[in-house]
Amino acid sequence: MKNIKFGLLPRILLAIALGVATGFVMPQGITRIFLTFNGIFNQLLGFAIPLIIVGMVIPAISDLGRSAGRMLLLTVALAYGATLVAGGLSYLTGVMTFPALIGGEGEAAQVAESVKLTPYFSLTIPPVMDVMTALVMAFLLGLGIAYIKGDVLRRAATEFKDIISNFIEKVIIPLLPLYIYGIFLDMTVTGEVGHILNVFIKIIGIIFLLHIVWLIGLYCVAGAIGGRNPLKMLSTMMPAYFTALGTQSSAATIPVTLKQTQKMGVSDDVAGFVIPLCATIHLSGSMLKIVACSLALMIMQGMEYDFALFAGFVCMLGVTMVAAPGVPGGAIMAALGVLASMLGFTAEDQALMISLYVAMDSFGTACNVTGDGALAIIVDKFNKKR
């Protein structure tokens, strides 16, 4: 029994269920206590987001920049390109399907007219810098450390990353279910929860289908380039897919992903280089989820959006998530700042994004690691032409 862990997904699902169940009977006075906690937690999260970006992105860029070589550039270009294409596919699918599926403008108007409860008091914790400043600073210092090969700054950046990672794991993640509970408790009291949960179910179904279509398409491209049967390659990678479903970690799945990639005929040298690197930088499954969820929430709330807005969002998000796989819930935590600065997401919107993302975390990770095998096939083909 000691080895059984109550992971983040079960805790968040329990928080959502309890928030909905108790929202119908909870006295307003107690509800306001949870809203007060949520207000403080939101301020703490807002303070931490620029630090998370700085702490996670600087070491990732500096370590990547210290490596050199044709294979590195090709792998990075393929991984980033695949992530961008996945984001574009997710956006176009959402634009075509979400308006008809979500609707709910009448319900949204009724919710807007409902009476909102307020916290007992609020606490303001201003961040040390805004999100864009943090991103520019992270890129500048990361590239600078790589260029000058600065060991002192690199060690400082690594230690700061360890501090931020511990803060996420020891403070943010443990308190996150309570924060989610407060959000859904408030939505139940105000009558929003039925519409929200209905949207959740539809979005999760579409994103799951998107993952399947994406992997089949990616392996068809890899098969055409590498001269292999795409369906046979995809079936070979299934052990990695199901391992990732269980571990919810790209890094923990590397041994299985590496073994199955070699079984597809990729050379040991290429597989040993591409698979560990793509576990960090290839995040097409995560991109599919975040773009679809954010678009759905914007449509549901009547927020304005267009292709240009999401094109910039996808490009920025693809870079920001680079260091995310090393931290539990890292991709969505890294995305919070970009969601707020570029899409105008509020604290409640961010909480809903976290809930949706974590609910599909295993499938996104599985999509990421399975796609790594396809990229390895392409890199191996070009490497043999040298």
C-alpha positions in Angstrom: 0.0 0.0 0.0 2.9 2.3 0.6 3.8 2.2 -3.1 0.3 3.4 -4.1 0.4 7.1 -4.9 -2.7 9.4 -5.1 -1.5 11.3 -8.1 -2.3 14.8 -9.3 -5.0 13.7 -11.8 -7.0 11.8 -9.2 -6.7 14.7 -6.7 -7.9 17.3 -9.3 -10.8 15.0 -10.4 -11.8 14.6 -6.7 -11.5 18.4 -6.2 -13.8 19.0 -9.2 -16.3 16.4 -8.0 -16.3 17.8 -4.4 -16.6 21.3 -5.7 -19.7 20.5 -7.7 -21.2 18.3 -5.0 -20.7 20.7 -2.1 -21.5 23.8 -4.1 -25.2 23.1 -3.8 -25.2 22.9 0.1 -22.2 24.9 1.2 -23.0 28.0 3.3 -22.0 31.3 1.7 -19.8 32.1 4.7 -17.6 29.0 4.2 -17.6 29.5 0.4 -16.1 32.9 0.9 -13.3 31.3 3.0 -12.3 29.2 -0.1 -12.6 32.3 -2.3 -10.3 34.1 0.0 -7.7 31.3 -0.3 -8.1 31.3 -4.0 -7.4 35.1 -4.2 -4.2 34.7 -2.2 -3.1 31.6 -4.2 -3.8 33.4 -7.4 -1.6 36.3 -6.3 1.2 33.8 -5.4 0.8 32.1 -8.7 1.0 35.4 -10.6 4.1 36.3 -8.7 5.7 33.0 -9.5 4.9 32.8 -13.2 7.8 35.1 -14.4 10.2 33.3 -12.1 9.0 30.0 -13.5 9.8 31.2 -17.0 13.2 32.6 -16.1 14.1 29.5 -14.0 13.0 26.9 -16.5 13.9 28.5 -19.8 17.4 29.9 -19.2 19.0 26.5 -18.3 17.2 24.8 -21.2 18.3 27.3 -23.8 21.9 27.5 -22.5 22.3 23.7 -22.4 20.8 23.4 -25.9 23.1 26.1 -27.2 26.2 24.5 -25.7 25.6 21.5 -28.0 26.5 21.8 -31.6 26.3 20.0 -34.8 24.2 19.3 -37.9 22.1 16.6 -36.2 21.2 18.9 -33.3 20.0 21.6 -35.6 18.0 19.2 -37.7 16.4 17.6 -34.6 15.5 21.0 -33.0 14.1 22.2 -36.3 12.0 19.1 -36.8 10.8 19.1 -33.1 9.8 22.8 -33.1 8.3 22.6 -36.6 6.2 19.6 -35.6 5.0 21.4 -32.5 4.0 24.4 -34.6 2.2 22.3 -37.1 0.3 20.5 -34.3 -0.7 23.9 -32.9 -2.0 25.0 -36.3 -3.9 21.8 -36.8 -5.5 22.2 -33.3 -6.5 25.8 -34.0 -8.1 24.9 -37.4 -9.9 21.9 -36.0 -11.2 24.0 -33.1 -12.4 26.8 -35.4 -14.3 24.4 -37.5 -15.9 22.3 -34.7 -16.0 24.2 -31.4 -18.5 27.0 -32.2 -21.2 24.4 -33.1 -20.3 22.1 -30.2 -19.9 24.7 -27.5 -22.5 27.4 -28.2 -23.9 28.4 -24.9 -23.9 32.2 -25.5 -27.3 32.4 -23.8 -26.1 30.5 -20.8 -23.0 32.6 -20.6 -25.1 35.8 -20.5 -27.2 34.3 -17.7 -24.1 33.4 -15.8 -22.8 37.0 -16.2 -26.0 38.3 -14.6 -25.7 36.0 -11.5 -24.5 37.3 -8.2 -20.8 36.5 -7.4 -19.6 35.9 -3.9 -16.5 37.9 -2.8 -13.6 36.9 -0.6 -13.3 38.3 2.9 -10.1 40.1 2.1 -7.5 40.2 -0.6 -3.7 40.3 -0.7 -1.6 41.9 -3.5 1.7 40.3 -4.4 3.1 42.2 -7.4 5.4 40.1 -9.6 9.0 41.3 -9.9 8.6 41.6 -13.7 5.9 41.0 -16.3 5.7 37.9 -18.5 7.2 39.4 -21.7 10.1 40.8 -19.7 10.7 37.4 -18.2 10.7 35.7 -21.6 13.1 38.2 -23.2 15.4 38.0 -20.2 15.3 34.2 -20.3 16.2 34.1 -24.1 18.9 36.8 -23.7 20.6 35.1 -20.7 20.2 31.6 -22.0 21.8 32.4 -25.4 24.4 34.6 -23.7 25.5 31.8 -21.3 25.7 29.4 -24.3 27.8 31.9 -26.3 30.3 32.8 -23.6 30.3 29.3 -22.1 29.9 30.9 -18.7 30.1 28.2 -16.0 29.3 30.6 -13.1 26.1 31.9 -14.6 25.2 28.4 -15.9 25.5 27.0 -12.4 23.5 29.8 -10.9 20.8 29.3 -13.5 20.7 25.6 -12.8 20.4 26.2 -9.0 17.7 28.7 -9.6 15.8 26.1 -11.7 16.1 23.7 -8.8 14.6 26.2 -6.5 11.7 26.9 -8.9 11.2 23.2 -9.5 11.0 22.5 -5.8 8.6 25.5 -5.3 6.3 24.0 -8.0 6.5 20.5 -6.6 6.3 21.3 -2.9 4.0 24.4 -2.9 2.0 24.9 -6.1 1.2 21.3 -7.0 0.0 20.3 -3.5 -2.2 23.4 -3.2 -3.5 23.2 -6.7 -6.4 20.7 -6.0 -7.7 23.0 -3.2 -7.5 25.9 -5.7 -9.4 23.9 -8.3 -12.0 23.0 -5.6 -12.6 26.6 -4.8 -13.0 27.5 -8.5 -15.6 24.8 -9.1 -17.3 25.5 -5.8 -17.8 29.1 -6.9 -19.0 28.1 -10.3 -21.5 25.7 -8.8 -22.8 28.5 -6.5 -23.2 30.9 -9.4 -24.7 28.3 -11.8 -21.8 28.1 -14.3 -20.7 24.5 -13.6 -23.2 22.6 -15.8 -22.2 24.5 -18.9 -18.5 24.2 -18.1 -18.5 20.4 -17.5 -20.5 19.9 -20.7 -17.8 21.8 -22.6 -15.1 19.8 -20.9 -16.4 16.4 -22.1 -16.7 17.6 -25.7 -13.3 19.2 -25.7 -11.6 16.0 -24.3 -13.2 13.8 -26.9 -12.1 16.0 -29.8 -8.5 16.4 -28.5 -8.2 12.6 -28.1 -9.3 12.2 -31.8 -6.8 14.9 -32.7 -4.0 13.0 -31.1 -4.8 9.9 -33.1 -5.0 11.8 -36.4 -1.8 13.7 -35.6 0.2 10.5 -34.9 -1.1 8.7 -38.1 -0.2 11.8 -40.2 3.2 12.2 -38.6 4.1 8.6 -39.2 2.8 8.8 -42.8 5.3 11.6 -43.4 8.1 9.8 -41.7 7.2 6.6 -43.6 7.3 8.5 -46.9 10.7 10.0 -46.1 12.2 6.9 -44.6 10.7 4.4 -47.0 8.9 2.4 -44.3 5.4 1.2 -43.6 3.8 3.9 -41.3 1.3 1.7 -39.7 3.9 -1.0 -38.9 6.1 1.7 -37.4 3.3 3.1 -35.3 2.4 -0.4 -34.0 6.1 -0.9 -33.0 5.9 2.3 -30.9 2.8 1.2 -29.0 4.8 0.0 -26.0 6.2 3.5 -25.6 2.7 5.0 -26.0 1.2 2.8 -23.2 4.2 3.2 -21.0 3.8 7.0 -21.2 0.1 6.6 -20.4 1.1 5.0 -17.1 4.1 7.1 -16.2 2.8 10.5 -17.4 6.5 11.4 -18.0 8.4 11.7 -21.2 11.7 11.3 -19.3 10.6 8.1 -17.5 9.6 6.6 -20.8 12.9 7.2 -22.6 14.3 3.6 -22.1 11.1 2.1 -23.7 11.0 4.8 -26.5 14.6 4.3 -27.3 14.2 0.5 -27.5 11.2 0.7 -29.8 12.8 3.3 -32.0 15.8 1.0 -32.5 13.3 -1.8 -33.4 12.0 0.4 -36.2 15.5 0.3 -37.8 16.9 3.6 -36.6 20.6 3.4 -35.9 21.8 3.3 -32.3 23.7 6.6 -32.5 20.8 8.5 -34.0 18.2 7.0 -31.6 20.5 7.6 -28.6 20.8 11.3 -29.5 17.3 12.1 -30.8 15.1 10.3 -28.3 16.5 11.9 -25.1 16.6 15.4 -26.8 13.0 15.1 -28.1 11.8 14.1 -24.7 12.5 17.7 -23.8 11.9 19.8 -26.9 9.2 17.9 -28.9 5.8 18.7 -27.4 3.3 18.4 -30.2 0.8 16.5 -27.9 1.0 19.2 -25.3 0.5 21.9 -28.0 -2.6 20.2 -29.3 -4.2 20.2 -25.9 -3.3 23.8 -24.9 -4.3 25.4 -28.1 -7.6 23.5 -28.3 -8.5 24.1 -24.6 -7.6 27.8 -24.8 -9.6 28.3 -28.0 -12.6 26.5 -26.5 -12.6 28.7 -23.4 -12.4 31.9 -25.5 -15.3 30.8 -27.7 -17.3 29.9 -24.6 -16.8 33.3 -23.1 -17.3 35.3 -26.3 -13.7 36.5 -26.4 -12.3 37.8 -29.7 -9.7 35.7 -31.5 -8.2 35.3 -34.9 -5.5 33.3 -36.7 -2.8 36.0 -36.3 -3.4 36.0 -32.5 -3.0 32.2 -32.2 -0.1 32.1 -34.6 1.9 34.3 -32.3 0.6 32.4 -29.3 1.7 29.0 -30.8 5.2 30.3 -31.8 5.8 31.7 -28.3 4.3 28.7 -26.5 6.5 26.3 -28.5 9.6 28.0 -27.1 8.3 28.6 -23.6 7.5 24.9 -23.0 11.0 23.7 -23.9 12.0 22.9 -20.3 8.5 21.8 -19.2 8.8 18.0 -19.2 11.2 18.1 -16.2 8.5 19.4 -13.9 5.1 17.9 -13.0 2.5 19.8 -14.9 5.4 21.8 -16.3 3.9 22.5 -19.8 0.7 24.1 -18.5 2.6 25.9 -15.7 5.0 27.4 -18.3 2.0 28.3 -20.5 0.2 30.3 -17.9 2.2 33.4 -18.5 1.7 33.3 -22.2 -2.0 32.6 -21.8 -2.4 35.7 -19.6 -0.2 38.0 -21.6 -1.2 37.1 -25.1 -4.8 35.7 -24.8 -5.9 37.8 -21.8 -6.8 34.8 -19.6 -7.9 35.6 -16.0 -7.1 33.5 -12.9 -10.3 31.5 -13.4 -9.5 30.8 -17.0 -6.1 29.6 -16.0 -7.6 27.3 -13.4 -9.9 25.8 -16.0 -7.0 25.3 -18.3 -5.0 23.5 -15.6 -8.0 21.2 -15.0 -8.5 20.4 -18.6 -4.8 19.9 -19.3 -4.2 17.6 -16.3 -7.3 15.6 -17.2 -5.6 14.7 -20.5 -2.0 14.7 -19.3 -1.3 11.0 -20.0 -2.6 11.2 -23.5 -0.6 14.3 -24.3 2.6 12.7 -23.0 1.9 9.5 -24.9 1.5 11.5 -28.1 4.8 13.4 -27.5 6.9 10.3 -26.9 5.3 8.3 -29.7 5.9 11.2 -32.1 9.6 11.1 -31.1 10.0 7.9 -33.0 8.8 9.4 -36.2 11.2 12.3 -35.9 14.0 9.9 -35.3 13.2 8.1 -38.5 13.5 11.4 -40.4 16.7 12.4 -38.8 18.2 8.9 -39.4 17.3 9.2 -43.1 19.0 12.5 -43.5 22.0 11.4 -41.4 22.6 8.5 -43.8 22.7 10.9 -46.8 25.8 12.7 -45.5 
